């Protein structure tokens, strides 16, 4: 078998994608062929070097951990406000549509209004809690 074929096998071996039978062929060829043995060791060094370059440096690693946490905080805050504004708009629209509908009986209005008032109360309470939490977070961060 030609050395050319074994070069492909070497690449496959270094990529970890060699079949067991190819591995056996390669091993027996490397044992017999000095020039392929040298080439294989050179290829191995290059592969190691490339893998070293691919590994993130510690500083980049710290940055990679830092930014997602910042984004997560912004995202969570944004998500909260979108939820609150969205819910507020829908509730406002619902209340408006409901009050301007002359077909509604007073009792029906009351039955529909109760859960809406309940949701609004929860929402206001949640907003207040959110404001409190973010204020505490801010103070906590400054002190650290
Ligand atoms: Zn060879």
Boltz pocket constraint, residues with backbone or C-beta under 6 A from the ligand:
constraints:
  - pocket:
      binder: B
      contacts: [[A, 2], [A, 3], [A, 6], [A, 29], [A, 33], [A, 34], [A, 35], [A, 36]]
      max_distance: 6.0
